[in-house]
Every structure is written in C-alpha cells, then in structure tokens.
Amino acid sequence: MVALNIETNVLELIDNIGWQNYFSIQYPAYIELVREFYTTFEFKKPEDFKLNSPRVVQFRLMGKEFNLSIIEFNVAFGFINEKYASTDEYLNSACDYSEHFEPVSLYKALSTSNH
C-alpha cells in the first residue's frame, strides 16, 4: 500500500467502517475456516448503499451461508457494539470509493510488486 501511496486512504476506509480491530487480530486461527471465509467473501455494494443495506456482505462458514449488512457484520464480529452502530457518528462515517476502483487489479499490483 505504501508503494502505491494508498496506505492512508485504505486505513481510513478500514477505520471508518469499524474493521481496524479485524486487521490487528493476533490469535491462533483455524486455517480451514479462514480459507472458507476468504474464498467465499463478497461485498456487493448497491447503488443506494448505506451501512444498514441488507445482504451487502456475503460469505460462508462451516457450510452455512451468511448475508449481512455492514452493521450486522461489524456487530457480529465484535468490531462495534449495537449502541455505537445506531449513532450518527457511525452511520455518517462510511466513505465511498471511485466507481473505477478495481480490487482485482489492485490485488495483482500489490501481490506482484517487486518492492
């Protein structure tokens, strides 16, 4: 992210949706569950996106399909609590990203970088 000069923006987006704790988890993990989660994770942003838009975050764990809003996901994973999720501060914290943003291209650039 540093090489692409996007570190500040990405960290700000992560912080704004309440996921900073997720990226700092330092506990043993069940590799099979982590792989299942990551390989099935999808973020489907509707045109009228809000943090409480349903079925935005989709993934599978232990064979069960999950379809959650950003708020439901953040509360379920313990990134925020329900009280904070209903505050104007949180509800107004979401940032948008460019319609030209291509996560696959970004991933390829990051993973094949010689930096």
Backbone torsions as a table, in degrees:
resi	resn	phi	psi	omega
1	MET	NA	-34.8	178.9
2	VAL	-63.9	-44.3	-178.6
3	ALA	-61.4	-32.1	179.5
4	LEU	-91.1	-0.8	-179.8
5	ASN	59.8	39.3	-179.8
6	ILE	-122.0	3.9	-175.1
7	GLU	-56.0	-49.0	-178.4
8	THR	-60.7	-45.0	-179.2
9	ASN	-64.5	-43.9	-178.9
10	VAL	-66.3	-45.2	179.2
11	LEU	-63.4	-35.7	176.6
12	GLU	-65.2	-43.5	178.1
13	LEU	-62.8	-44.2	179.0
14	ILE	-60.8	-44.3	179.6
15	ASP	-65.2	-42.6	-176.8
16	ASN	-64.2	-30.7	178.6
17	ILE	-96.0	3.4	173.4
18	GLY	86.3	20.2	-175.0
19	TRP	-100.9	7.5	-177.0
20	GLN	-59.9	-35.6	178.7
21	ASN	-66.1	-33.2	180.0
22	TYR	-61.7	-39.2	-176.1
23	PHE	-81.7	-3.6	178.4
24	SER	-116.2	14.3	178.4
25	ILE	-65.7	130.3	-179.6
26	GLN	-132.8	61.3	179.0
27	TYR	-127.1	158.9	175.1
28	PRO	-58.7	147.9	-178.5
29	ALA	-131.2	154.9	173.2
30	TYR	-87.6	106.7	-173.3
31	ILE	-53.2	-41.2	-178.3
32	GLU	-62.7	-40.7	178.8
33	LEU	-68.9	-40.5	178.8
34	VAL	-62.3	-45.6	179.2
35	ARG	-62.4	-43.6	179.3
36	GLU	-61.5	-43.8	179.5
37	PHE	-60.8	-53.6	-176.9
38	TYR	-65.5	-37.6	-177.2
39	THR	-75.5	-16.7	-179.6
40	THR	-111.3	-4.6	-177.2
41	PHE	-66.7	132.0	175.2
42	GLU	-138.3	142.7	172.6
43	PHE	-116.6	113.4	-176.8
44	LYS	-112.8	97.1	-175.7
45	LYS	-85.3	116.0	175.8
46	PRO	-76.2	163.8	-179.7
47	GLU	-60.9	-36.9	-178.6
48	ASP	-98.6	43.7	-173.7
49	PHE	-58.0	134.4	170.1
50	LYS	-138.8	161.8	-179.5
51	LEU	-60.2	-24.7	179.0
52	ASN	-100.4	12.4	175.6
53	SER	-61.3	129.2	-177.1
54	PRO	-72.4	154.8	171.4
55	ARG	58.8	32.9	179.8
56	VAL	-84.2	-41.6	179.1
57	VAL	-101.8	121.2	-179.0
58	GLN	-128.1	138.0	178.6
59	PHE	-164.5	171.5	178.1
60	ARG	-125.9	139.7	173.9
61	LEU	-138.4	129.1	-179.0
62	MET	53.0	36.3	177.6
63	GLY	81.3	-3.5	-179.1
64	LYS	-98.3	133.1	179.0
65	GLU	-83.3	137.7	177.1
66	PHE	-123.7	137.2	177.9
67	ASN	-134.7	108.2	-171.8
68	LEU	-131.5	158.9	168.1
69	SER	-78.2	168.3	176.0
70	ILE	-59.5	-42.4	180.0
71	ILE	-62.2	-48.5	179.6
72	GLU	-59.6	-42.3	179.2
73	PHE	-62.4	-48.4	-178.2
74	ASN	-63.0	-39.7	178.3
75	VAL	-69.2	-45.3	-178.4
76	ALA	-60.5	-37.5	-178.6
77	PHE	-88.7	-1.2	176.2
78	GLY	79.6	17.5	179.7
79	PHE	-75.3	-32.1	175.6
80	ILE	-140.4	164.7	174.5
81	ASN	-104.1	166.2	-175.8
82	GLU	-61.8	-34.4	179.3
83	LYS	-62.5	-49.2	179.7
84	TYR	-65.6	-34.7	-178.8
85	ALA	-60.6	-23.3	-178.1
86	SER	-97.2	3.1	-179.6
87	THR	-82.7	152.4	176.4
88	ASP	-62.3	-35.5	179.1
89	GLU	-55.6	-47.7	-179.4
90	TYR	-72.8	-46.3	-176.2
91	LEU	-62.7	-25.9	179.7
92	ASN	-99.0	9.6	-174.0
93	SER	-91.6	-9.7	-176.5
94	ALA	-68.1	136.4	175.7
95	CYS	-105.9	152.1	176.3
96	ASP	-98.0	161.7	175.1
97	TYR	-122.1	160.5	-175.5
98	SER	-58.5	143.2	176.0
99	GLU	-65.9	-14.9	179.1
100	HIS	-93.1	0.9	-180.0
101	PHE	-64.5	127.4	179.7
102	GLU	-123.3	97.8	-175.8
103	PRO	-60.4	-33.9	-179.5
104	VAL	-65.2	-43.4	178.5
105	SER	-63.8	-40.6	178.2
106	LEU	-63.3	-45.5	179.4
107	TYR	-59.7	-45.0	179.6
108	LYS	-61.4	-42.1	-179.9
109	ALA	-64.9	-40.4	-179.3
110	LEU	-70.7	-39.8	-173.4
111	SER	-82.8	-14.6	179.6
112	THR	-112.2	6.4	-179.7
113	SER	-66.3	143.5	177.4
114	ASN	-92.4	12.0	-177.8
115	HIS	-81.6	NA	NA
